[in-house]
Amino acid sequence: MKTKEDCIFCKISSGDIPSKFVWSNEDVIAFHDMNPQAPVHVLLVPRHHSDNILDLAAEEEGRQVFSQLLAAVPRVADALGVSESGFRLIINTGKGGGQSVMHLHIHLVAGEGLSESIV
Ligand code: DGP
């Protein structure tokens, strides 16, 4: 598993920055976004470091890491109690995509107000 020394999400994953996880396993962590944009706003983060989804797609282990993220989605949705009510997943990529933390992550957002979708 690849990690990056100066990456904040790698530090959260390793425990160097103490955080309360909503859910975690050996491959993926999930925690509340510190700047929530919806009533429920959680980040799903692979412990493996890739700057973004393009980098992950180019890596040999990319499919495996993405499968681990996929497998985490229903677990995290259940932990948050939004499997039935529904939620939205977002992956910002690069500056033009609004990405500010350069460690691939999925935003899971849910709750009132999500009907105003741009897609
Ligand atoms: P993005 O813009 O897609 O790269 O989203 C990064 C999100 O990460 C942003 O909504 C704020 C959140 N975030 C950044 N640093 C931390 C942190 O140290 N702890 C938590 N809980 N969230 C963070």
Backbone and ligand atoms as CSV (ligand in chain L), in Angstrom:
chain,resi,resn,atom,element,x,y,z
A,1,MET,N,N,0.839,-1.198,0.000
A,1,MET,CA,C,0.000,0.000,0.000
A,1,MET,C,C,0.874,1.249,0.000
A,2,LYS,N,N,0.542,2.157,-0.915
A,2,LYS,CA,C,1.336,3.380,-1.047
A,2,LYS,C,C,0.805,4.444,-0.074
A,3,THR,N,N,1.720,5.147,0.610
A,3,THR,CA,C,1.318,6.284,1.433
A,3,THR,C,C,2.232,7.462,1.100
A,4,LYS,N,N,1.803,8.674,1.495
A,4,LYS,CA,C,2.593,9.865,1.215
A,4,LYS,C,C,2.799,10.621,2.531
A,5,GLU,N,N,4.063,10.959,2.796
A,5,GLU,CA,C,4.429,11.482,4.120
A,5,GLU,C,C,3.699,12.765,4.503
A,6,ASP,N,N,3.568,13.690,3.552
A,6,ASP,CA,C,3.000,14.995,3.903
A,6,ASP,C,C,1.504,15.095,3.579
A,7,CYS,N,N,0.837,13.937,3.471
A,7,CYS,CA,C,-0.583,13.929,3.094
A,7,CYS,C,C,-1.462,13.852,4.342
A,8,ILE,N,N,-2.400,14.774,4.455
A,8,ILE,CA,C,-3.246,14.850,5.657
A,8,ILE,C,C,-4.139,13.608,5.792
A,9,PHE,N,N,-4.654,13.089,4.666
A,9,PHE,CA,C,-5.523,11.908,4.769
A,9,PHE,C,C,-4.704,10.649,5.081
A,10,CYS,N,N,-3.451,10.582,4.624
A,10,CYS,CA,C,-2.588,9.465,5.037
A,10,CYS,C,C,-2.334,9.537,6.540
A,11,LYS,N,N,-2.184,10.750,7.071
A,11,LYS,CA,C,-1.947,10.909,8.515
A,11,LYS,C,C,-3.192,10.539,9.321
A,12,ILE,N,N,-4.364,10.868,8.787
A,12,ILE,CA,C,-5.609,10.455,9.461
A,12,ILE,C,C,-5.734,8.937,9.415
A,13,SER,N,N,-5.403,8.340,8.269
A,13,SER,CA,C,-5.484,6.885,8.126
A,13,SER,C,C,-4.548,6.165,9.098
A,14,SER,N,N,-3.340,6.690,9.252
A,14,SER,CA,C,-2.339,6.015,10.103
A,14,SER,C,C,-2.572,6.266,11.584
A,15,GLY,N,N,-3.410,7.273,11.908
A,15,GLY,CA,C,-3.629,7.620,13.313
A,15,GLY,C,C,-2.701,8.724,13.793
A,16,ASP,N,N,-1.801,9.202,12.932
A,16,ASP,CA,C,-0.918,10.316,13.310
A,16,ASP,C,C,-1.748,11.558,13.644
A,17,ILE,N,N,-2.855,11.736,12.924
A,17,ILE,CA,C,-3.846,12.753,13.299
A,17,ILE,C,C,-5.057,11.988,13.832
A,18,PRO,N,N,-5.317,12.112,15.149
A,18,PRO,CA,C,-6.429,11.336,15.725
A,18,PRO,C,C,-7.774,11.778,15.151
A,19,SER,N,N,-8.581,10.811,14.731
A,19,SER,CA,C,-9.894,11.110,14.160
A,19,SER,C,C,-10.868,10.023,14.560
A,20,LYS,N,N,-12.120,10.403,14.642
A,20,LYS,CA,C,-13.164,9.427,14.937
A,20,LYS,C,C,-13.733,8.952,13.609
A,21,PHE,N,N,-13.642,7.664,13.352
A,21,PHE,CA,C,-14.149,7.131,12.092
A,21,PHE,C,C,-15.622,6.746,12.228
A,22,VAL,N,N,-16.386,7.030,11.191
A,22,VAL,CA,C,-17.764,6.551,11.091
A,22,VAL,C,C,-17.744,5.045,10.844
A,23,TRP,N,N,-16.756,4.634,10.078
A,23,TRP,CA,C,-16.584,3.217,9.709
A,23,TRP,C,C,-15.150,3.088,9.198
A,24,SER,N,N,-14.565,1.915,9.364
A,24,SER,CA,C,-13.239,1.679,8.779
A,24,SER,C,C,-12.989,0.184,8.669
A,25,ASN,N,N,-12.112,-0.172,7.781
A,25,ASN,CA,C,-11.564,-1.524,7.756
A,25,ASN,C,C,-10.084,-1.382,7.368
A,26,GLU,N,N,-9.457,-2.455,6.942
A,26,GLU,CA,C,-8.015,-2.358,6.689
A,26,GLU,C,C,-7.685,-1.595,5.401
A,27,ASP,N,N,-8.705,-1.357,4.568
A,27,ASP,CA,C,-8.460,-0.721,3.275
A,27,ASP,C,C,-9.008,0.709,3.163
A,28,VAL,N,N,-10.073,0.982,3.879
A,28,VAL,CA,C,-10.822,2.246,3.697
A,28,VAL,C,C,-11.204,2.825,5.056
A,29,ILE,N,N,-11.147,4.165,5.149
A,29,ILE,CA,C,-11.660,4.846,6.340
A,29,ILE,C,C,-12.774,5.797,5.905
A,30,ALA,N,N,-13.688,6.065,6.827
A,30,ALA,CA,C,-14.769,7.024,6.565
A,30,ALA,C,C,-14.921,7.908,7.790
A,31,PHE,N,N,-14.951,9.223,7.559
A,31,PHE,CA,C,-15.071,10.171,8.675
A,31,PHE,C,C,-15.835,11.400,8.209
A,32,HIS,N,N,-16.399,12.137,9.166
A,32,HIS,CA,C,-17.179,13.332,8.838
A,32,HIS,C,C,-16.277,14.423,8.265
A,33,ASP,N,N,-16.748,15.051,7.188
A,33,ASP,CA,C,-16.044,16.191,6.611
A,33,ASP,C,C,-16.040,17.333,7.631
A,34,MET,N,N,-14.888,17.996,7.784
A,34,MET,CA,C,-14.798,19.072,8.784
A,34,MET,C,C,-15.537,20.336,8.320
A,35,ASN,N,N,-15.933,20.375,7.055
A,35,ASN,CA,C,-16.630,21.539,6.514
A,35,ASN,C,C,-17.888,21.065,5.781
A,36,PRO,N,N,-18.869,20.537,6.562
A,36,PRO,CA,C,-20.000,19.847,5.920
A,36,PRO,C,C,-20.837,20.755,5.029
A,37,GLN,N,N,-21.195,20.210,3.867
A,37,GLN,CA,C,-22.011,20.935,2.884
A,37,GLN,C,C,-23.428,20.368,2.807
A,38,ALA,N,N,-23.745,19.443,3.684
A,38,ALA,CA,C,-25.061,18.808,3.718
A,38,ALA,C,C,-25.267,18.267,5.132
A,39,PRO,N,N,-26.513,17.961,5.504
A,39,PRO,CA,C,-26.757,17.431,6.859
A,39,PRO,C,C,-25.898,16.200,7.173
A,40,VAL,N,N,-25.697,15.350,6.191
A,40,VAL,CA,C,-24.739,14.236,6.324
A,40,VAL,C,C,-23.651,14.458,5.278
A,41,HIS,N,N,-22.411,14.508,5.707
A,41,HIS,CA,C,-21.305,14.721,4.763
A,41,HIS,C,C,-20.082,13.969,5.281
A,42,VAL,N,N,-19.843,12.828,4.670
A,42,VAL,CA,C,-18.776,11.915,5.117
A,42,VAL,C,C,-17.820,11.674,3.955
A,43,LEU,N,N,-16.551,11.521,4.272
A,43,LEU,CA,C,-15.525,11.222,3.269
A,43,LEU,C,C,-15.135,9.760,3.360
A,44,LEU,N,N,-15.131,9.073,2.211
A,44,LEU,CA,C,-14.620,7.701,2.130
A,44,LEU,C,C,-13.230,7.787,1.500
A,45,VAL,N,N,-12.254,7.295,2.213
A,45,VAL,CA,C,-10.858,7.507,1.813
A,45,VAL,C,C,-10.118,6.167,1.800
A,46,PRO,N,N,-9.554,5.786,0.656
A,46,PRO,CA,C,-8.727,4.568,0.667
A,46,PRO,C,C,-7.448,4.822,1.460
A,47,ARG,N,N,-6.999,3.831,2.193
A,47,ARG,CA,C,-5.737,4.001,2.936
A,47,ARG,C,C,-4.559,4.123,1.962
A,48,HIS,N,N,-4.695,3.527,0.809
A,48,HIS,CA,C,-3.700,3.624,-0.262
A,48,HIS,C,C,-3.711,5.056,-0.811
A,49,HIS,N,N,-2.543,5.663,-0.946
A,49,HIS,CA,C,-2.493,7.035,-1.465
A,49,HIS,C,C,-2.417,7.072,-2.989
A,50,SER,N,N,-3.385,7.786,-3.580
A,50,SER,CA,C,-3.278,8.241,-4.977
A,50,SER,C,C,-3.724,9.680,-4.948
A,51,ASP,N,N,-3.100,10.536,-5.726
A,51,ASP,CA,C,-3.479,11.954,-5.695
A,51,ASP,C,C,-4.935,12.149,-6.124
A,52,ASN,N,N,-5.357,11.379,-7.118
A,52,ASN,CA,C,-6.730,11.545,-7.635
A,52,ASN,C,C,-7.104,10.296,-8.427
A,53,ILE,N,N,-8.311,10.299,-8.987
A,53,ILE,CA,C,-8.816,9.082,-9.637
A,53,ILE,C,C,-8.059,8.779,-10.930
A,54,LEU,N,N,-7.513,9.804,-11.578
A,54,LEU,CA,C,-6.730,9.566,-12.794
A,54,LEU,C,C,-5.446,8.819,-12.450
A,55,ASP,N,N,-4.803,9.239,-11.365
A,55,ASP,CA,C,-3.585,8.546,-10.934
A,55,ASP,C,C,-3.906,7.110,-10.535
A,56,LEU,N,N,-5.008,6.937,-9.806
A,56,LEU,CA,C,-5.374,5.583,-9.372
A,56,LEU,C,C,-5.628,4.688,-10.587
A,57,ALA,N,N,-6.328,5.219,-11.578
A,57,ALA,CA,C,-6.654,4.431,-12.771
A,57,ALA,C,C,-5.397,3.980,-13.517
A,58,ALA,N,N,-4.319,4.746,-13.350
A,58,ALA,CA,C,-3.073,4.419,-14.052
A,58,ALA,C,C,-2.201,3.441,-13.256
A,59,GLU,N,N,-2.603,3.147,-12.026
A,59,GLU,CA,C,-1.795,2.274,-11.171
A,59,GLU,C,C,-2.214,0.815,-11.339
A,60,GLU,N,N,-1.236,-0.055,-11.141
A,60,GLU,CA,C,-1.503,-1.492,-11.268
A,60,GLU,C,C,-2.594,-1.941,-10.293
A,61,GLU,N,N,-2.561,-1.404,-9.065
A,61,GLU,CA,C,-3.519,-1.820,-8.036
A,61,GLU,C,C,-4.791,-0.969,-8.047
A,62,GLY,N,N,-4.958,-0.134,-9.087
A,62,GLY,CA,C,-6.082,0.793,-9.127
A,62,GLY,C,C,-7.442,0.118,-9.018
A,63,ARG,N,N,-7.640,-0.939,-9.773
A,63,ARG,CA,C,-8.946,-1.609,-9.758
A,63,ARG,C,C,-9.248,-2.206,-8.396
A,64,GLN,N,N,-8.216,-2.773,-7.798
A,64,GLN,CA,C,-8.391,-3.380,-6.472
A,64,GLN,C,C,-8.778,-2.309,-5.443
A,65,VAL,N,N,-8.082,-1.182,-5.470
A,65,VAL,CA,C,-8.379,-0.108,-4.512
A,65,VAL,C,C,-9.787,0.434,-4.757
A,66,PHE,N,N,-10.163,0.562,-6.030
A,66,PHE,CA,C,-11.505,1.087,-6.316
A,66,PHE,C,C,-12.577,0.084,-5.883
A,67,SER,N,N,-12.283,-1.202,-6.020
A,67,SER,CA,C,-13.219,-2.233,-5.540
A,67,SER,C,C,-13.389,-2.144,-4.025
A,68,GLN,N,N,-12.304,-1.856,-3.346
A,68,GLN,CA,C,-12.376,-1.731,-1.884
A,68,GLN,C,C,-13.255,-0.542,-1.502
A,69,LEU,N,N,-13.123,0.552,-2.264
A,69,LEU,CA,C,-13.971,1.724,-2.020
A,69,LEU,C,C,-15.434,1.381,-2.287
A,70,LEU,N,N,-15.665,0.685,-3.401
A,70,LEU,CA,C,-17.030,0.285,-3.759
A,70,LEU,C,C,-17.652,-0.568,-2.657
A,71,ALA,N,N,-16.883,-1.513,-2.145
A,71,ALA,CA,C,-17.390,-2.402,-1.095
A,71,ALA,C,C,-17.699,-1.625,0.188
A,72,ALA,N,N,-16.988,-0.514,0.393
A,72,ALA,CA,C,-17.203,0.274,1.615
A,72,ALA,C,C,-18.499,1.083,1.552
A,73,VAL,N,N,-18.966,1.422,0.337
A,73,VAL,CA,C,-20.128,2.319,0.206
A,73,VAL,C,C,-21.347,1.792,0.977
A,74,PRO,N,N,-21.797,0.541,0.764
A,74,PRO,CA,C,-22.988,0.095,1.515
A,74,PRO,C,C,-22.744,0.005,3.020
A,75,ARG,N,N,-21.521,-0.294,3.404
A,75,ARG,CA,C,-21.197,-0.377,4.847
A,75,ARG,C,C,-21.336,1.005,5.488
A,76,VAL,N,N,-20.779,2.004,4.823
A,76,VAL,CA,C,-20.827,3.366,5.368
A,76,VAL,C,C,-22.264,3.894,5.324
A,77,ALA,N,N,-22.962,3.648,4.220
A,77,ALA,CA,C,-24.359,4.102,4.113
A,77,ALA,C,C,-25.204,3.480,5.222
A,78,ASP,N,N,-24.981,2.200,5.513
A,78,ASP,CA,C,-25.707,1.548,6.616
A,78,ASP,C,C,-25.348,2.196,7.946
A,79,ALA,N,N,-24.045,2.453,8.145
A,79,ALA,CA,C,-23.590,3.046,9.415
A,79,ALA,C,C,-24.217,4.422,9.631
A,80,LEU,N,N,-24.489,5.129,8.526
A,80,LEU,CA,C,-25.068,6.477,8.616
A,80,LEU,C,C,-26.593,6.452,8.581
A,81,GLY,N,N,-27.170,5.283,8.283
A,81,GLY,CA,C,-28.623,5.153,8.231
A,81,GLY,C,C,-29.251,5.800,7.007
A,82,VAL,N,N,-28.513,5.843,5.888
A,82,VAL,CA,C,-29.049,6.506,4.690
A,82,VAL,C,C,-29.238,5.546,3.508
A,83,SER,N,N,-29.091,4.254,3.754
A,83,SER,CA,C,-29.239,3.292,2.647
A,83,SER,C,C,-30.634,3.370,2.032
A,84,GLU,N,N,-31.642,3.485,2.872
A,84,GLU,CA,C,-33.034,3.529,2.383
A,84,GLU,C,C,-33.383,4.898,1.825
A,85,SER,N,N,-33.008,5.938,2.525
A,85,SER,CA,C,-33.424,7.303,2.151
A,85,SER,C,C,-32.657,7.827,0.947
A,86,GLY,N,N,-31.432,7.369,0.770
A,86,GLY,CA,C,-30.637,7.760,-0.400
A,86,GLY,C,C,-29.551,8.769,-0.073
A,87,PHE,N,N,-28.644,8.878,-1.016
A,87,PHE,CA,C,-27.467,9.732,-0.805
A,87,PHE,C,C,-26.830,10.025,-2.147
A,88,ARG,N,N,-25.817,10.886,-2.140
A,88,ARG,CA,C,-25.092,11.228,-3.366
A,88,ARG,C,C,-23.603,11.019,-3.131
A,89,LEU,N,N,-22.910,10.487,-4.145
A,89,LEU,CA,C,-21.456,10.318,-4.098
A,89,LEU,C,C,-20.810,11.285,-5.075
A,90,ILE,N,N,-19.722,11.910,-4.636
A,90,ILE,CA,C,-19.022,12.901,-5.472
A,90,ILE,C,C,-17.518,12.652,-5.373
A,91,ILE,N,N,-16.845,12.653,-6.527
A,91,ILE,CA,C,-15.379,12.588,-6.536
A,91,ILE,C,C,-14.872,13.820,-7.274
A,92,ASN,N,N,-14.390,14.804,-6.539
A,92,ASN,CA,C,-13.785,15.976,-7.162
A,92,ASN,C,C,-12.402,15.588,-7.676
A,93,THR,N,N,-12.060,16.075,-8.864
A,93,THR,CA,C,-10.770,15.710,-9.466
A,93,THR,C,C,-10.072,16.937,-10.027
A,94,GLY,N,N,-8.925,17.255,-9.435
A,94,GLY,CA,C,-8.129,18.383,-9.905
A,94,GLY,C,C,-8.735,19.720,-9.491
A,95,LYS,N,N,-7.968,20.758,-9.715
A,95,LYS,CA,C,-8.408,22.095,-9.290
A,95,LYS,C,C,-9.718,22.496,-9.944
A,96,GLY,N,N,-9.867,22.210,-11.249
A,96,GLY,CA,C,-11.093,22.558,-11.962
A,96,GLY,C,C,-12.294,21.779,-11.466
A,97,GLY,N,N,-12.055,20.631,-10.843
A,97,GLY,CA,C,-13.130,19.815,-10.278
A,97,GLY,C,C,-13.383,20.120,-8.820
A,98,GLY,N,N,-12.675,21.105,-8.291
A,98,GLY,CA,C,-12.906,21.507,-6.900
A,98,GLY,C,C,-12.158,20.679,-5.870
A,99,GLN,N,N,-11.171,19.898,-6.316
A,99,GLN,CA,C,-10.431,19.062,-5.359
A,99,GLN,C,C,-9.429,19.930,-4.598
A,100,SER,N,N,-9.486,19.834,-3.259
A,100,SER,CA,C,-8.565,20.609,-2.421
A,100,SER,C,C,-7.586,19.725,-1.665
A,101,VAL,N,N,-7.965,18.483,-1.379
A,101,VAL,CA,C,-7.054,17.541,-0.720
A,101,VAL,C,C,-6.631,16.509,-1.762
A,102,MET,N,N,-5.337,16.474,-2.033
A,102,MET,CA,C,-4.841,15.639,-3.138
A,102,MET,C,C,-4.567,14.202,-2.685
A,103,HIS,N,N,-5.597,13.601,-2.140
A,103,HIS,CA,C,-5.633,12.159,-1.838
A,103,HIS,C,C,-7.050,11.743,-2.228
A,104,LEU,N,N,-7.154,10.854,-3.196
A,104,LEU,CA,C,-8.467,10.449,-3.712
A,104,LEU,C,C,-9.453,10.165,-2.578
A,105,HIS,N,N,-10.654,10.718,-2.698
A,105,HIS,CA,C,-11.698,10.454,-1.707
A,105,HIS,C,C,-13.057,10.618,-2.368
A,106,ILE,N,N,-14.053,9.962,-1.773
A,106,ILE,CA,C,-15.440,10.095,-2.218
A,106,ILE,C,C,-16.205,10.853,-1.139
A,107,HIS,N,N,-16.914,11.907,-1.549
A,107,HIS,CA,C,-17.842,12.572,-0.637
A,107,HIS,C,C,-19.156,11.789,-0.662
A,108,LEU,N,N,-19.684,11.441,0.500
A,108,LEU,CA,C,-21.046,10.905,0.605
A,108,LEU,C,C,-21.873,11.972,1.302
A,109,VAL,N,N,-22.862,12.506,0.570
A,109,VAL,CA,C,-23.716,13.539,1.155
A,109,VAL,C,C,-25.161,13.058,1.134
A,110,ALA,N,N,-25.914,13.481,2.146
A,110,ALA,CA,C,-27.310,13.057,2.267
A,110,ALA,C,C,-28.052,14.057,3.133
A,111,GLY,N,N,-29.370,14.017,3.031
A,111,GLY,CA,C,-30.197,14.865,3.881
A,111,GLY,C,C,-30.968,15.889,3.079
A,112,GLU,N,N,-31.703,16.742,3.806
A,112,GLU,CA,C,-32.549,17.759,3.183
A,112,GLU,C,C,-31.739,18.666,2.254
A,113,GLY,N,N,-32.330,19.031,1.102
A,113,GLY,CA,C,-31.709,20.021,0.234
A,113,GLY,C,C,-30.929,19.449,-0.919
A,114,LEU,N,N,-30.818,18.124,-0.984
A,114,LEU,CA,C,-30.011,17.535,-2.060
A,114,LEU,C,C,-30.736,17.495,-3.400
A,115,SER,N,N,-32.022,17.852,-3.406
A,115,SER,CA,C,-32.772,17.764,-4.660
A,115,SER,C,C,-32.268,18.771,-5.689
A,116,GLU,N,N,-31.624,19.839,-5.213
A,116,GLU,CA,C,-31.105,20.844,-6.154
A,116,GLU,C,C,-29.783,20.363,-6.749
A,117,SER,N,N,-29.896,19.376,-7.622
A,117,SER,CA,C,-28.715,18.773,-8.209
A,117,SER,C,C,-28.296,19.521,-9.461
A,118,ILE,N,N,-26.989,19.548,-9.726
A,118,ILE,CA,C,-26.509,20.166,-10.982
A,118,ILE,C,C,-26.401,19.112,-12.075
A,119,VAL,N,N,-26.614,17.860,-11.761
A,119,VAL,CA,C,-26.578,16.807,-12.787
A,119,VAL,C,C,-27.866,16.007,-12.771
L,1,DGP,P1,P,-12.182,18.093,-1.896
L,1,DGP,O1,O,-12.497,19.538,-2.049
L,1,DGP,O2,O,-13.034,17.192,-2.794
L,1,DGP,O3,O,-10.703,17.801,-2.022
L,1,DGP,O4,O,-12.614,17.735,-0.403
L,1,DGP,C1,C,-11.762,17.775,0.682
L,1,DGP,C2,C,-12.628,17.841,1.911
L,1,DGP,O5,O,-11.837,17.421,3.008
L,1,DGP,C3,C,-13.147,19.229,2.248
L,1,DGP,O6,O,-14.562,19.217,2.164
L,1,DGP,C4,C,-12.700,19.474,3.674
L,1,DGP,C5,C,-12.237,18.128,4.147
L,1,DGP,N1,N,-11.090,18.119,5.014
L,1,DGP,C6,C,-9.857,18.641,4.737
L,1,DGP,N2,N,-9.020,18.432,5.759
L,1,DGP,C7,C,-9.718,17.729,6.693
L,1,DGP,C8,C,-9.395,17.212,7.980
L,1,DGP,O7,O,-8.278,17.324,8.479
L,1,DGP,N3,N,-10.392,16.555,8.650
L,1,DGP,C9,C,-11.641,16.409,8.130
L,1,DGP,N4,N,-12.536,15.750,8.872
L,1,DGP,N5,N,-11.974,16.875,6.907
L,1,DGP,C10,C,-11.027,17.535,6.211
